[in-house]
Amino acid sequence: MKRDNPISKASFTSIFITFLKLGLTAFGGPAMIPYIRKEVVDNKKWVSEEDFSAGTALAQLVPGATAMQVTAWAGLNTRGISGSFVAYLGFGLPAFVMICALSAAYISLDHIPAVESMFAGLKAVVTALIAHAAINFSVRYLSRNSAKLMAFTVGCWLAFKGNPITILVIMCTLSALFFTDITGQPSKKHSQIKSGLKGPLFLTAGFLLFLAVLFLTENKFFPLAFTMAKVDLFAFGGGYVSLPIMLHEVVNNYHWMTQSVFMDGIALGQITPGPVVMTSAFIGYMLDGVLGAAVATISVFAPSFIMINLVAPFYDRLRSSALLQRALYGSLISLVGLMAAMAGQFLLTVKPQAGNIVILITAFVLLRRGTNIILVVPCCALLSLLFGTIL
């Protein structure tokens, strides 16, 4: 890959270690982006400010977890597609290892009354988290009445067990056709990435081969891999979009686990670094241990990783596309309805006990006041243990 005015040439080892350290503290998803910027722009000087801003904008135009996509972009700007892979791997590895360890502990200990009590409270925390996110997204994206109506329609669709992918496609199409006042963004100056299609196409072929091998040799893993790839491909707007799709596929479609266990997986994901989509590793682990977790994780990150590397040279064209901006807005509108409906479904799963109600309200208030989720989850877990002991 060639770039205009490259800033520095870092070793792959340095890239991996840098992003591994970032991955160890990657709590809060998109909230990690300023820390990534500080490291690669200010400290290491691997990427220019203009390039990093361009990458952050591009990460919001393609599917996948935003922080992971920014990581891929930073690696791509530093050492090409190989650097992108090394950065991506380093950033995501800590979360994967921690999720696997916690999943193993969850399976071994969930029959213990104290652990059951703790996870009962954590379900209330997850419900509060999803409701909090739905409110934040609604304030940001539902400024027009037509958008509110669309979000309400999406919420009703999911509440009646409709396929979230279907309604996402419908709403993105309607948004692209009718929100004609939304225009493309003017291009900004940044170093043009001049990578060809060879690398991304090679990765695409490799991932398709991976799916084919699973289909032909270990059929039980193919539905898991295909499902997670589908979840990733439709996660426009960030990792939170993946949760309603994942819920529909894992709980309603394949019946791999109950909604209650799925909520426990989200809770575990909130006390580990990494994007919320890392819940996929929990799902895979529950199905077939570490191997299942690996299959799920590879499949839920590969499509978006390939896509950001594929479209990076065409960033200016994508940014200026009014049609794409309108379709993306439709996805963000849908996200509000999906999150609101999921919060309602999760609320029905929370046991109506005094302790759980107190935890639900406490978590919601703390989140609305801006308290970091990494503080809210363990505090509410301890509170749940306390209620389980005295009630």
C-alpha positions in Angstrom: 0.0 0.0 0.0 1.3 3.5 -0.8 0.3 6.6 1.0 1.0 10.3 0.3 3.4 11.7 2.9 3.5 8.7 5.3 4.2 9.8 8.8 6.1 6.8 10.2 6.7 3.1 9.7 6.1 1.1 12.8 7.0 -2.6 13.2 4.2 -5.1 13.4 5.3 -6.0 16.9 4.9 -2.4 18.0 1.5 -2.1 16.4 0.3 -5.3 18.1 1.6 -4.4 21.6 0.2 -0.8 21.3 -3.3 -2.0 20.4 -3.1 -4.9 22.9 -2.6 -2.3 25.6 -5.5 -0.2 24.3 -7.6 -3.4 24.1 -7.0 -4.1 27.8 -8.7 -0.9 28.7 -11.2 -0.7 25.9 -14.4 -0.1 28.0 -17.2 1.9 26.6 -17.0 1.1 22.9 -16.9 4.4 20.9 -15.7 6.1 24.0 -12.3 4.5 23.4 -11.8 6.4 20.1 -10.2 9.5 21.8 -7.7 7.2 23.5 -6.9 5.5 20.2 -6.4 8.9 18.7 -4.1 10.1 21.5 -1.9 7.0 21.1 -1.6 6.8 17.3 -1.7 10.5 16.5 -0.1 12.3 19.4 2.2 9.7 21.0 3.3 7.4 18.2 2.7 9.8 15.3 1.7 6.9 13.1 -1.4 8.6 11.7 -2.1 12.3 10.9 -4.9 14.1 12.6 -6.6 14.5 9.2 -6.3 10.8 8.4 -7.6 9.8 11.8 -10.7 12.1 11.5 -11.3 10.5 8.1 -11.1 7.0 9.5 -13.5 7.9 12.3 -16.0 9.2 9.8 -15.6 6.1 7.6 -16.1 3.8 10.5 -19.6 5.2 10.9 -20.4 4.6 7.3 -19.7 0.9 7.2 -21.1 -1.9 9.4 -19.4 -3.1 12.5 -18.2 -2.0 16.0 -17.0 1.6 15.6 -13.9 1.4 17.8 -12.8 -1.8 16.1 -13.2 -0.2 12.7 -11.2 2.9 13.7 -8.5 0.4 14.9 -8.5 -1.3 11.5 -8.2 2.1 9.8 -5.3 3.2 12.0 -3.4 -0.1 11.2 -4.1 0.3 7.5 -2.7 3.8 7.5 0.4 2.6 9.4 1.4 -0.6 7.6 -1.2 -1.5 5.0 -3.7 -4.3 5.3 -1.2 -6.4 7.3 -1.0 -3.6 9.8 -4.7 -3.4 9.9 -5.0 -7.1 10.8 -2.3 -6.9 13.5 -4.0 -3.8 15.1 -7.4 -5.4 14.9 -6.1 -8.6 16.5 -4.3 -6.9 19.3 -7.3 -4.7 20.1 -9.8 -7.5 20.2 -7.8 -10.3 21.8 -8.1 -9.1 25.5 -11.9 -9.0 25.3 -12.0 -12.5 23.7 -9.8 -14.1 26.3 -11.7 -12.5 29.2 -15.1 -13.4 27.8 -14.0 -17.0 27.4 -12.8 -17.1 31.0 -15.9 -15.5 32.4 -18.1 -17.8 30.2 -16.3 -20.9 31.7 -16.9 -19.5 35.2 -20.5 -18.8 34.4 -21.1 -22.4 33.3 -19.4 -23.7 36.4 -20.9 -21.4 39.0 -24.4 -20.4 37.8 -26.0 -23.0 40.1 -24.7 -21.3 43.2 -27.4 -19.2 44.9 -25.2 -16.1 45.3 -24.2 -16.2 41.6 -27.9 -16.7 40.6 -28.8 -13.7 42.7 -26.0 -11.6 41.2 -27.0 -12.3 37.6 -30.7 -11.6 38.5 -29.5 -8.1 39.4 -27.3 -7.8 36.3 -30.3 -8.5 34.1 -31.8 -5.3 35.6 -28.6 -3.5 34.8 -28.6 -4.7 31.2 -32.2 -3.5 30.8 -31.3 -0.1 32.2 -28.3 0.0 29.8 -30.4 -0.7 26.7 -33.1 1.8 27.8 -30.4 4.4 28.4 -28.9 3.8 25.0 -32.3 4.0 23.3 -32.9 7.4 24.9 -29.5 8.7 23.9 -30.0 7.6 20.3 -33.6 9.0 20.2 -32.4 12.4 21.3 -29.7 12.3 18.6 -31.6 10.9 15.6 -35.3 11.5 16.1 -35.6 15.2 15.4 -38.3 14.9 12.8 -41.8 13.5 13.3 -41.4 11.1 10.3 -38.3 9.6 12.0 -40.3 9.1 15.2 -43.0 7.3 13.3 -40.5 5.1 11.6 -38.8 4.2 14.9 -42.1 3.4 16.5 -42.9 1.1 13.5 -39.6 -0.7 13.9 -40.2 -1.1 17.7 -43.6 -2.6 17.1 -42.2 -4.9 14.4 -39.6 -6.3 16.8 -42.0 -6.6 19.7 -44.1 -8.9 17.5 -41.1 -11.1 16.7 -40.5 -9.7 13.3 -37.1 -10.2 11.7 -35.0 -7.0 12.5 -33.0 -7.4 9.2 -36.1 -7.2 7.2 -37.3 -4.0 8.8 -33.8 -2.5 8.7 -33.7 -3.0 4.9 -37.2 -1.5 4.5 -36.4 1.6 6.6 -33.0 2.2 5.0 -34.7 2.1 1.6 -37.5 4.4 2.6 -35.0 6.8 4.2 -32.8 6.8 1.0 -35.9 7.5 -1.2 -37.7 10.2 0.9 -35.2 12.1 3.1 -34.0 14.1 0.1 -32.9 17.0 2.2 -30.0 14.9 3.6 -27.0 15.5 1.4 -23.5 14.1 1.1 -20.6 15.5 3.2 -17.9 17.6 1.5 -14.6 15.9 1.1 -11.8 16.8 3.5 -8.1 16.8 2.9 -6.3 13.7 4.1 -3.7 11.2 2.8 -5.4 9.1 0.1 -5.0 5.4 0.7 -3.9 3.8 -2.5 -4.3 0.1 -1.6 -5.7 -2.1 -4.4 -8.4 -4.7 -4.2 -6.0 -7.7 -4.0 -5.7 -7.8 -0.2 -9.5 -7.4 0.6 -10.4 -9.9 -2.1 -7.9 -12.3 -0.7 -9.4 -11.9 2.7 -12.9 -12.3 1.3 -11.9 -15.6 -0.4 -10.3 -16.8 2.8 -13.4 -16.1 4.8 -15.7 -17.8 2.3 -13.3 -20.8 2.3 -13.6 -20.8 6.2 -17.4 -20.9 5.9 -17.2 -23.7 3.2 -14.9 -25.8 5.4 -17.4 -25.4 8.3 -20.3 -26.4 6.1 -18.6 -29.5 4.7 -16.8 -30.8 7.7 -18.4 -29.5 10.9 -22.0 -28.7 10.1 -22.9 -27.6 13.6 -20.6 -24.6 13.4 -21.8 -23.4 10.0 -25.1 -22.0 11.3 -23.2 -20.2 14.1 -20.7 -18.7 11.7 -23.3 -17.7 9.0 -25.5 -16.1 11.7 -22.7 -14.0 13.2 -21.5 -12.9 9.7 -25.1 -11.8 8.9 -25.3 -9.9 12.2 -22.1 -8.1 11.4 -23.1 -7.2 7.8 -26.2 -5.4 9.0 -24.7 -3.6 12.0 -24.7 -0.2 10.4 -24.5 2.5 13.1 -22.2 0.6 15.6 -22.2 -2.5 17.7 -25.5 -1.8 19.4 -27.4 -2.5 16.2 -26.0 -6.1 16.4 -27.8 -6.9 19.7 -31.4 -6.9 18.4 -30.4 -9.0 15.4 -28.4 -11.3 17.6 -31.3 -11.7 20.0 -33.7 -12.6 17.1 -31.3 -15.1 15.6 -29.9 -16.7 18.7 -33.1 -16.8 20.9 -36.1 -16.7 18.6 -34.8 -18.3 15.4 -32.3 -21.0 16.4 -33.2 -21.3 20.1 -29.6 -21.8 21.1 -30.3 -20.2 24.5 -33.0 -18.4 26.5 -33.4 -14.7 26.5 -32.3 -14.8 30.2 -29.0 -16.4 29.3 -28.5 -14.0 26.4 -28.9 -11.1 28.8 -26.3 -12.7 31.1 -23.9 -12.7 28.1 -24.5 -9.0 27.5 -23.8 -8.4 31.2 -20.5 -10.3 31.0 -19.6 -8.2 28.0 -20.0 -5.0 30.0 -17.5 -6.0 32.6 -14.9 -6.8 30.0 -13.2 -4.5 27.5 -14.1 -4.5 23.9 -17.3 -3.8 21.9 -20.7 -5.1 22.9 -20.7 -7.3 19.8 -18.2 -9.5 21.7 -21.3 -11.1 23.2 -20.9 -13.4 20.2 -18.0 -15.0 22.0 -20.2 -15.8 24.9 -22.8 -17.3 22.6 -20.2 -19.5 20.8 -18.7 -20.6 24.1 -22.1 -21.7 25.4 -22.6 -23.7 22.3 -19.2 -25.4 22.1 -16.5 -24.0 24.4 -13.5 -22.1 23.2 -13.8 -23.4 19.6 -17.3 -22.2 19.4 -16.3 -18.8 20.8 -13.5 -18.6 18.2 -15.8 -19.4 15.3 -18.4 -16.9 16.5 -15.8 -14.2 17.0 -14.1 -14.6 13.7 -17.4 -14.6 11.9 -18.8 -11.5 13.6 -15.7 -9.4 12.9 -14.5 -10.7 9.5 -17.1 -9.1 7.2 -16.8 -5.6 8.6 -13.0 -5.8 8.8 -12.9 -6.8 5.1 -15.3 -4.1 4.2 -13.4 -1.2 5.8 -10.2 -2.3 4.1 -12.1 -2.7 0.8 -13.8 0.7 0.8 -11.0 2.8 2.4 -9.6 4.0 -0.9 -13.1 5.3 -1.8 -13.7 7.2 1.4 -14.3 10.6 -0.3 -16.8 9.1 -2.7 -18.7 7.4 0.1 -18.7 10.5 2.3 -20.1 12.6 -0.6 -22.9 10.1 -1.5 -26.2 11.6 -0.5 -27.9 8.2 -1.1 -25.6 6.4 1.4 -26.0 9.2 4.0 -29.8 8.8 3.8 -29.7 5.0 4.0 -27.4 5.3 7.0 -29.9 7.7 8.7 -32.6 5.1 8.2 -30.4 2.5 10.0 -29.9 4.9 12.9 -33.6 5.6 13.1 -34.3 1.9 13.2 -31.7 1.5 15.9 -33.8 3.6 18.3 -36.9 1.4 17.7 -35.0 -1.8 17.9 -33.3 -0.8 21.2 -36.6 0.4 22.7 -38.3 -2.8 21.8 -35.4 -4.9 23.2 -35.5 -2.9 26.4 -39.2 -3.7 26.8 -38.5 -7.4 26.2 -35.7 -7.5 28.7 -37.8 -5.7 31.3 -40.3 -8.6 31.1 -37.4 -11.0 31.9 -36.4 -9.1 35.1 -38.0 -10.8 38.1 -40.4 -8.3 39.8 -38.6 -8.4 43.2 -37.8 -5.3 45.3 -34.1 -5.8 45.0 -34.2 -6.0 41.2 -36.4 -2.9 40.9 -34.0 -0.9 43.1 -31.1 -2.0 41.0 -32.9 -1.2 37.8 -33.7 2.3 38.9 -30.3 2.8 40.4 -28.5 1.7 37.3 -30.7 3.8 35.0 -30.2 6.9 37.1 -26.4 6.4 37.3 -26.2 5.9 33.6 -28.3 9.0 32.8 -26.0 11.0 35.1 -23.0 9.9 33.0 -21.5 7.3 35.4 -19.1 5.0 33.5 -20.7 1.5 32.8 -17.5 -0.2 34.2 -18.4 1.3 37.6 -22.2 0.7 37.3 -22.0 -3.0 36.6 -19.8 -4.2 39.5 -21.5 -1.8 42.0 -24.9 -3.2 41.0 -23.6 -6.7 41.1 -22.5 -6.2 44.7 -25.8 -4.6 45.5 -27.6 -7.6 44.0 -25.5 -10.0 46.2 -26.4 -7.9 49.2 -30.1 -8.0 48.4 -29.9 -11.7 47.8 -28.4 -12.2 51.2 -30.9 -10.1 53.2 -34.1 -10.6 51.3 
